Amino acid sequence: MSPWLQLAAAIAAEVVGTSFLKQSEGFTRLGPSLAVGAAYAVSFYCLSLALRAIPVGVAYAVWSGVGIVALTLVGLLVFGQRLNGTALLAIGLILVGVVMLNLATGPAAASGAPG
């Protein structure tokens, strides 16, 4: 499997885990709490696989940046949270930063070769 697909799986699992974290109510609800643990375990496992080929700084920046954007969408669509213009701009800047990082590192990051 492509390291970028492994990273995408890590991000998806982290988004699921963090969504259940909200529902766990401080780990006082068993079902959501177990889902948090399982999703985070899958996320870190997939991230560890991706790190075989993607430099850790790039992988973590993409993992956290895309995760922030995805969780913002979950908050808006699932939990009914609202953001003001400044918050949306800040999240947009995070996304732009992730894209710029990937453009700057180029194919070397995908292959694990020195850049």
Summary of the structure (lengths in Angstrom):
residues: 115
radius of gyration: 15.4
end to end distance: 22.2
largest distance: 46.2
contacts: 324
relative contact order: 0.14
helix: 79%
strand: 0%
